[in-house]
């Protein structure tokens, strides 16, 4: 598959950055007018302006009223990356259900600045077109679809999922796919197949609180692996763990860990798969953010590198297209029959109409168009949010540099208490996710996660700035000792 060609404004922005980096455009230099650039590069004025605005948001250019755009005199000093998490001493029992319930309750409150839960803004999704497809299916064939579907799900939808898998080198048959109620059900079914109560599951650290909650409800233990903010799990640490501790399974993000946004390089993925294979430990991979990548092509998931030998793949359209449709899926040849039996026991089947509507949408090619649009939006949102954090949070704040998804992970000084900040922020009408929600063992109290999944607006920008000031206030009032 050929990588998608960057949009014209992205090409122009890259050209300008290259000229700055090689000295052709010096700090303080005035750029040609928007009209001159549009004529020179044979693009529209709006495209040229979009490129300039993008670089302004990233701090590369400065706009001066009635004068034009200039190269920033000094590039902002980027904040450092969050620390690599420490290795756990032992598996932990998980107890975060109270924190998760409180967070979800506040995150769904439309009156709060939406920096909490990582779900996309409905205004950015394709709800209208999907809803029309659903209404059409109900109107034309409502009786046909008002039945129980096969436990594995709608065949047309499974075919479309299998076709998409081929684009990353994963040969997948529609018969290998099981439709689920979002990725949460997929992960739950997978964990019940490979583990029993009391078993240990190796996970990233920090890790998505929804996974931690599922592990808690199933009576499992979690072993938190050291995780680098850009490269992902420490493969050597996993190898050492498997030599000393019985592990029932490993659960990892395929790409763009929530909350770090990290992506493991392909050689590391292959090494990790080889280690798991030697110890006969299954891998459950969560690829909910896989389609929201900022590079030229989607990084391969683990299952595409071992052809599903001992991997259970979990995917979903909830983060990229339709949260309310709750459509996810599983793919695992080795465990297919066991997964199907559990699907029958847990929910029997998934609703028919949303599957039919989504199959129509995928067949039309509209999903690819939609993905190209939201990737640009989310990358731009993250750039804007990072810039606002640099301007308004304490100077020793550390922030992640995600290469996909739409969340940022912030690390503050060790004495910082994000749970106390959470309570204070709610009083100010702001919601975010405190760091302790992302750990099985009470880590990351000095960290927090911000979601950039909503349309960037003055309300969101002001909320981030206000949160930064609250963080500064807490540090000023707290003791300096750890």
C-alpha positions as CSV (number, residue, x, y, z in Angstrom):
1,X,0.0,0.0,0.0
2,X,1.3,3.4,-0.9
3,X,1.6,5.9,2.0
4,X,-0.9,8.8,1.8
5,X,0.5,12.0,0.3
6,X,0.8,14.9,2.8
7,X,-1.7,17.7,2.2
8,X,-0.4,20.8,0.4
9,X,-0.4,22.9,3.5
10,X,1.6,20.2,5.3
11,X,4.1,20.1,2.4
12,X,4.5,23.9,2.5
13,X,5.0,23.8,6.3
14,X,7.7,21.2,6.0
15,X,9.4,23.2,3.4
16,X,9.5,26.3,5.6
17,X,10.8,24.3,8.6
18,X,13.5,22.9,6.4
19,X,14.6,26.3,5.3
20,X,14.7,27.5,8.9
21,X,16.7,24.5,10.0
22,X,19.3,24.9,7.2
23,X,19.7,28.7,7.7
24,X,17.9,29.9,4.6
25,X,15.4,31.6,6.8
26,X,17.0,33.3,9.8
27,X,15.4,34.0,13.2
28,X,13.4,37.2,12.8
29,X,13.2,37.0,9.0
30,X,9.9,38.1,7.4
31,X,8.2,35.4,5.3
32,X,6.7,36.2,1.9
33,X,3.0,37.3,2.1
34,X,0.3,34.7,2.0
35,X,-0.7,35.9,-1.5
36,X,2.9,35.7,-2.8
37,X,3.4,32.2,-1.4
38,X,0.1,31.0,-3.0
39,X,1.2,32.3,-6.4
40,X,4.7,31.0,-6.1
41,X,3.6,27.4,-5.1
42,X,0.4,27.5,-7.1
43,X,-1.8,26.9,-4.1
44,X,-4.9,28.7,-2.8
45,X,-4.5,31.6,-0.4
46,X,-6.4,29.6,2.3
47,X,-3.9,26.7,1.9
48,X,-0.9,29.0,2.3
49,X,-2.6,30.6,5.3
50,X,-3.3,27.2,6.8
51,X,0.4,26.3,6.6
52,X,1.5,29.6,8.3
53,X,-1.1,29.2,11.0
54,X,0.1,25.6,11.7
55,X,3.6,26.8,12.2
56,X,2.4,29.7,14.3
57,X,0.7,27.2,16.6
58,X,3.9,25.2,16.9
59,X,5.9,28.3,17.8
60,X,7.9,28.3,14.6
61,X,6.4,31.5,13.2
62,X,5.1,34.7,14.8
63,X,2.2,36.7,13.3
64,X,2.4,40.5,13.6
65,X,-0.8,42.4,12.9
66,X,-0.6,44.5,9.6
67,X,2.9,43.2,9.0
68,X,2.9,39.5,8.3
69,X,4.6,36.3,9.5
70,X,8.1,36.2,10.9
71,X,10.4,33.4,12.0
72,X,10.4,33.2,15.7
73,X,13.5,34.9,17.1
74,X,14.1,32.0,19.6
75,X,12.4,28.7,19.4
76,X,10.6,27.8,22.6
77,X,12.6,25.5,24.9
78,X,10.7,22.2,24.7
79,X,9.8,20.7,28.0
80,X,11.5,17.4,28.9
81,X,10.0,14.0,28.4
82,X,8.4,12.1,31.4
83,X,10.6,9.7,33.2
84,X,10.8,6.0,32.3
85,X,8.7,4.2,34.9
86,X,10.4,2.0,37.4
87,X,10.2,-1.8,37.5
88,X,7.7,-3.2,39.9
89,X,9.0,-5.2,42.9
90,X,6.1,-7.7,42.7
91,X,2.6,-8.2,41.1
92,X,0.0,-5.9,42.6
93,X,-3.7,-6.4,43.4
94,X,-5.6,-3.7,41.6
95,X,-8.0,-1.4,43.5
96,X,-8.9,1.6,41.4
97,X,-12.7,1.2,40.8
98,X,-13.5,4.2,43.0
99,X,-11.1,6.5,41.1
100,X,-12.4,5.3,37.7
101,X,-16.1,5.8,38.7
102,X,-15.5,9.3,39.9
103,X,-13.5,10.2,36.8
104,X,-16.1,8.9,34.4
105,X,-18.9,10.6,36.2
106,X,-17.2,14.0,35.9
107,X,-15.8,13.4,32.4
108,X,-19.3,13.0,31.1
109,X,-20.4,16.4,32.5
110,X,-20.7,18.8,29.5
111,X,-20.4,21.8,31.8
112,X,-16.7,21.0,32.5
113,X,-13.8,21.8,30.2
114,X,-13.3,18.4,28.6
115,X,-9.7,17.4,29.4
116,X,-10.7,14.2,31.2
117,X,-11.7,11.0,29.4
118,X,-10.1,10.1,26.1
119,X,-13.1,10.0,23.8
120,X,-13.4,12.1,20.6
121,X,-15.5,15.1,20.2
122,X,-18.8,14.1,18.6
123,X,-18.5,17.1,16.3
124,X,-15.4,15.7,14.8
125,X,-16.8,12.2,14.1
126,X,-19.0,11.0,11.2
127,X,-22.1,10.5,13.3
128,X,-24.5,12.1,10.8
129,X,-23.5,9.9,7.9
130,X,-23.4,6.8,10.0
131,X,-26.8,7.7,11.5
132,X,-28.2,8.1,8.0
133,X,-26.9,4.6,7.1
134,X,-28.4,3.2,10.2
135,X,-31.8,4.9,9.6
136,X,-31.8,3.7,6.0
137,X,-31.1,0.1,7.1
138,X,-33.9,0.3,9.7
139,X,-36.3,1.8,7.2
140,X,-35.6,-0.6,4.3
141,X,-34.8,-3.8,6.2
142,X,-35.8,-3.2,9.8
143,X,-37.5,-6.6,10.2
144,X,-34.5,-8.4,8.8
145,X,-32.1,-6.7,11.2
146,X,-34.3,-7.0,14.3
147,X,-32.9,-10.4,15.2
148,X,-30.0,-12.0,16.9
149,X,-26.9,-11.8,14.7
150,X,-24.4,-14.7,14.6
151,X,-22.2,-14.5,17.7
152,X,-19.2,-13.6,15.4
153,X,-21.1,-10.6,14.0
154,X,-22.2,-9.2,10.6
155,X,-20.2,-10.9,7.8
156,X,-19.9,-7.7,5.7
157,X,-18.4,-5.9,8.6
158,X,-16.0,-8.7,9.3
159,X,-14.9,-8.7,5.7
160,X,-14.2,-5.0,5.8
161,X,-12.1,-5.4,9.0
162,X,-10.2,-8.2,7.3
163,X,-9.5,-6.1,4.3
164,X,-8.1,-3.3,6.5
165,X,-5.9,-5.7,8.3
166,X,-4.2,-6.6,5.0
167,X,-3.0,-3.1,4.6
168,X,-0.5,-3.6,7.5
169,X,0.6,-7.1,6.3
170,X,-1.8,-9.0,8.5
171,X,-3.5,-11.8,6.5
172,X,-6.8,-12.2,8.3
173,X,-9.9,-14.2,7.3
174,X,-13.4,-12.8,8.1
175,X,-13.9,-16.1,10.0
176,X,-11.1,-15.1,12.4
177,X,-13.0,-11.9,13.4
178,X,-15.4,-11.7,16.3
179,X,-17.4,-8.5,16.8
180,X,-17.6,-7.2,20.3
181,X,-19.2,-4.4,22.4
182,X,-16.2,-2.1,22.0
183,X,-12.6,-2.9,22.9
184,X,-13.5,-3.4,26.6
185,X,-15.5,-6.5,25.9
186,X,-12.7,-7.7,23.6
187,X,-10.1,-7.3,26.3
188,X,-12.4,-8.9,28.9
189,X,-13.0,-12.0,26.7
190,X,-9.4,-12.3,25.9
191,X,-8.3,-12.2,29.6
192,X,-10.8,-14.8,30.6
193,X,-9.5,-17.2,27.9
194,X,-5.8,-16.9,29.0
195,X,-6.0,-16.3,32.8
196,X,-7.9,-17.3,35.9
197,X,-8.4,-15.5,39.2
198,X,-5.2,-14.8,41.0
199,X,-3.0,-15.0,37.9
200,X,-0.5,-12.3,37.0
201,X,-0.8,-10.1,33.9
202,X,2.2,-8.1,32.7
203,X,1.2,-4.5,31.6
204,X,2.7,-1.2,30.6
205,X,3.2,1.5,33.3
206,X,1.4,3.8,33.1
207,X,-1.5,1.9,31.7
208,X,-5.1,2.7,30.7
209,X,-7.3,2.7,33.7
210,X,-10.1,0.8,31.8
211,X,-7.7,-2.2,31.5
212,X,-6.7,-1.9,35.2
213,X,-10.4,-1.9,36.1
214,X,-11.0,-5.0,34.1
215,X,-8.1,-6.7,35.7
216,X,-9.4,-5.8,39.1
217,X,-12.9,-7.1,38.3
218,X,-11.5,-10.4,37.1
219,X,-9.5,-10.9,40.3
220,X,-6.2,-10.8,38.5
221,X,-2.9,-9.2,39.5
222,X,-0.9,-6.7,37.5
223,X,2.9,-6.5,37.1
224,X,3.9,-3.1,35.9
225,X,6.7,-3.1,33.4
226,X,9.2,-0.2,33.0
227,X,7.9,1.9,30.1
228,X,9.8,4.5,28.1
229,X,7.8,7.6,27.1
230,X,8.5,7.1,23.4
231,X,9.8,3.6,22.9
232,X,7.3,1.7,25.1
233,X,8.0,-1.3,27.3
234,X,11.5,-2.3,28.3
235,X,12.0,-5.6,26.5
236,X,14.9,-6.7,28.8
237,X,12.8,-6.1,31.9
238,X,10.0,-8.3,30.4
239,X,12.6,-11.0,29.7
240,X,13.8,-10.9,33.3
241,X,10.3,-11.0,34.7
242,X,9.4,-14.1,32.7
243,X,12.5,-15.9,34.1
244,X,11.4,-15.3,37.7
245,X,7.6,-14.8,37.9
246,X,4.8,-17.0,36.5
247,X,2.9,-14.7,34.1
248,X,-0.4,-15.8,32.5
249,X,-0.4,-13.1,29.7
250,X,1.1,-9.8,28.6
251,X,-1.3,-6.9,27.6
252,X,0.2,-4.1,25.6
253,X,-0.9,-1.4,23.3
254,X,-0.2,-2.1,19.6
255,X,0.8,1.5,19.2
256,X,0.2,4.9,20.9
257,X,-0.1,3.7,24.5
258,X,-2.7,5.5,26.6
259,X,-1.6,7.7,28.3
260,X,2.0,8.1,26.9
261,X,1.3,8.0,23.2
262,X,4.5,5.8,22.8
263,X,5.1,3.4,19.9
264,X,7.5,0.5,20.2
265,X,9.9,0.3,17.3
266,X,9.3,-2.8,15.0
267,X,12.6,-4.5,15.9
268,X,11.7,-4.3,19.6
269,X,8.3,-5.7,18.9
270,X,9.9,-8.7,17.1
271,X,12.3,-9.2,20.0
272,X,9.4,-9.1,22.5
273,X,7.4,-11.6,20.5
274,X,10.3,-14.0,20.4
275,X,10.7,-13.7,24.2
276,X,7.0,-14.4,24.8
277,X,7.2,-17.4,22.4
278,X,10.1,-18.9,24.3
279,X,8.1,-18.8,27.5
280,X,4.8,-19.7,25.8
281,X,3.1,-16.5,27.2
282,X,0.2,-15.2,25.1
283,X,0.1,-11.5,24.1
284,X,-3.2,-9.5,24.1
285,X,-2.7,-6.3,22.1
286,X,-5.0,-3.3,22.3
287,X,-5.0,-1.3,19.0
288,X,-7.8,1.2,19.6
289,X,-5.6,4.2,18.6
290,X,-3.9,2.4,15.8
291,X,-5.6,4.4,13.0
292,X,-4.7,7.8,14.5
293,X,-1.1,7.9,13.5
294,X,0.8,11.0,12.6
295,X,3.5,9.4,10.4
296,X,3.3,8.4,6.8
297,X,1.9,5.0,7.5
298,X,0.4,2.9,10.3
299,X,3.0,1.1,12.4
300,X,2.4,-2.7,12.2
301,X,0.6,-4.3,15.2
302,X,2.2,-7.3,16.9
303,X,-0.1,-9.7,15.3
304,X,1.1,-8.7,11.8
305,X,4.7,-9.6,12.9
306,X,3.9,-13.1,14.2
307,X,0.9,-13.9,12.0
308,X,-1.3,-14.4,15.1
309,X,0.8,-17.3,16.5
310,X,0.0,-16.6,20.1
311,X,-1.5,-13.2,19.9
312,X,-5.0,-11.9,20.5
313,X,-5.7,-8.7,18.7
314,X,-8.3,-6.3,20.1
315,X,-9.5,-3.3,18.0
316,X,-12.3,-0.8,18.0
317,X,-13.9,2.1,16.1
318,X,-14.7,3.9,19.4
319,X,-11.7,6.2,19.4
320,X,-11.6,7.0,15.7
321,X,-15.2,7.0,14.5
322,X,-18.2,6.1,16.6
323,X,-17.9,5.9,20.4
324,X,-21.7,5.5,20.8
325,X,-21.9,2.5,18.4
326,X,-19.7,0.4,20.7
327,X,-18.2,-1.7,18.0
328,X,-15.0,-3.5,18.6
329,X,-13.5,-6.8,17.5
330,X,-11.2,-9.7,18.3
331,X,-8.9,-11.7,16.0
332,X,-7.1,-14.8,17.2
333,X,-6.9,-18.1,15.3
334,X,-5.5,-20.1,18.2
335,X,-8.1,-19.0,20.7
336,X,-11.1,-18.5,18.3
337,X,-13.3,-21.2,19.6
338,X,-12.8,-20.3,23.3
339,X,-13.4,-16.7,22.6
340,X,-16.6,-17.5,20.7
341,X,-17.9,-19.6,23.6
342,X,-17.3,-16.7,26.0
343,X,-18.9,-14.2,23.7
344,X,-22.0,-16.4,23.7
345,X,-22.0,-16.6,27.5
346,X,-21.3,-12.9,28.1
347,X,-23.5,-11.1,25.6
348,X,-24.7,-13.7,23.0
349,X,-24.2,-11.3,20.1
350,X,-23.8,-7.6,19.2
351,X,-26.6,-5.4,17.9
352,X,-27.3,-5.8,14.2
353,X,-28.1,-2.3,13.0
354,X,-24.9,-0.5,14.1
355,X,-22.9,-3.2,12.4
356,X,-24.8,-2.9,9.1
357,X,-24.4,0.9,9.2
358,X,-20.7,0.7,9.8
359,X,-20.2,-1.9,7.1
360,X,-21.9,0.5,4.6
361,X,-19.7,3.3,5.8
362,X,-16.5,1.3,5.4
363,X,-17.5,-0.1,2.0
364,X,-18.0,3.5,0.7
365,X,-14.4,4.5,1.4
366,X,-15.6,7.3,3.7
367,X,-13.6,6.0,6.6
368,X,-10.2,6.7,5.0
369,X,-11.3,10.3,4.1
370,X,-12.5,10.8,7.7
371,X,-9.2,9.4,9.1
372,X,-7.1,11.7,7.1
373,X,-9.1,14.7,8.4
374,X,-9.0,13.7,12.1
375,X,-5.3,12.8,12.1
376,X,-4.5,16.4,11.1
377,X,-6.9,17.8,13.7
378,X,-5.6,15.7,16.6
379,X,-2.0,16.3,15.7
380,X,-2.8,20.0,15.6
381,X,-4.7,19.8,18.8
382,X,-1.7,18.2,20.6
383,X,0.7,20.8,19.2
384,X,-1.6,23.6,20.4
385,X,-2.0,22.0,23.8
386,X,1.7,21.4,24.2
387,X,2.4,25.0,23.4
388,X,-0.2,26.2,25.9
389,X,1.3,23.9,28.6
390,X,4.8,25.2,27.9
391,X,3.5,28.8,28.3
392,X,1.4,28.2,31.5
393,X,2.5,25.2,33.5
394,X,5.5,25.2,36.0
395,X,8.8,25.3,34.1
396,X,9.9,21.9,35.3
397,X,6.9,20.2,33.9
398,X,7.6,17.2,31.7
399,X,5.3,16.3,28.8
400,X,5.0,13.4,26.4
401,X,5.5,13.6,22.7
402,X,2.9,11.3,21.2
403,X,3.2,10.1,17.7
404,X,-0.5,9.1,17.5
405,X,-3.7,9.3,19.5
406,X,-4.9,12.4,21.3
407,X,-3.7,12.4,24.9
408,X,-0.8,14.0,26.7
409,X,1.0,12.7,29.9
410,X,2.4,15.4,32.2
411,X,4.9,14.7,35.0
412,X,5.3,17.3,37.7
413,X,7.8,17.5,40.6
414,X,7.6,14.5,43.0
415,X,5.9,16.5,45.8
416,X,3.0,17.3,43.4
417,X,-0.4,15.8,44.1
418,X,-2.6,15.5,41.0
419,X,-5.5,14.1,43.0
420,X,-5.7,17.3,45.0
421,X,-5.4,19.3,41.8
422,X,-8.3,17.2,40.4
423,X,-10.6,18.3,43.2
424,X,-9.5,21.9,42.9
425,X,-9.9,21.9,39.1
426,X,-13.5,20.6,39.4
427,X,-14.3,23.6,41.4
428,X,-13.0,25.7,38.5
429,X,-15.0,23.8,36.0
430,X,-12.2,21.7,34.6
431,X,-11.9,17.9,34.3
432,X,-8.7,15.9,33.7
433,X,-7.4,12.5,34.6
434,X,-5.1,12.2,37.7
435,X,-2.1,10.0,37.4
436,X,-3.0,7.5,40.1
437,X,-5.8,6.2,37.8
438,X,-3.1,4.7,35.5
439,X,-1.3,2.5,38.0
440,X,-2.1,-0.7,39.8
441,X,0.2,0.2,42.7
442,X,-0.7,3.8,43.4
443,X,2.1,5.3,41.3
444,X,2.0,8.6,39.4
445,X,0.4,10.8,41.9
446,X,2.6,13.6,40.5
447,X,1.4,13.0,37.0
448,X,-1.8,13.7,35.0
449,X,-3.3,13.0,31.6
450,X,-5.0,15.6,29.4
451,X,-7.2,14.7,26.4
452,X,-7.0,16.7,23.2
453,X,-9.9,14.9,21.6
454,X,-12.2,17.9,21.4
455,X,-12.3,20.7,19.0
456,X,-9.6,23.2,20.0
457,X,-11.4,26.3,21.3
458,X,-10.9,29.3,23.5
459,X,-12.6,27.4,26.3
460,X,-10.2,24.5,26.0
461,X,-7.2,26.8,25.8
462,X,-8.3,28.8,28.8
463,X,-9.0,25.6,30.7
464,X,-5.4,24.4,30.1
465,X,-4.0,27.8,31.1
466,X,-6.1,27.9,34.3
467,X,-5.0,24.3,35.1
468,X,-1.4,25.4,34.7
469,X,-1.9,28.2,37.2
470,X,-3.6,25.9,39.7
471,X,-0.6,23.6,39.4
472,X,1.8,26.5,40.0
473,X,-0.3,27.6,43.0
474,X,-0.1,24.1,44.5
475,X,3.7,23.9,44.1
476,X,4.1,27.3,45.7
477,X,2.0,26.3,48.7
478,X,3.4,22.8,49.2
479,X,6.6,21.9,51.1
480,X,9.8,21.4,49.0
481,X,10.7,18.1,50.6
482,X,9.6,14.8,49.0
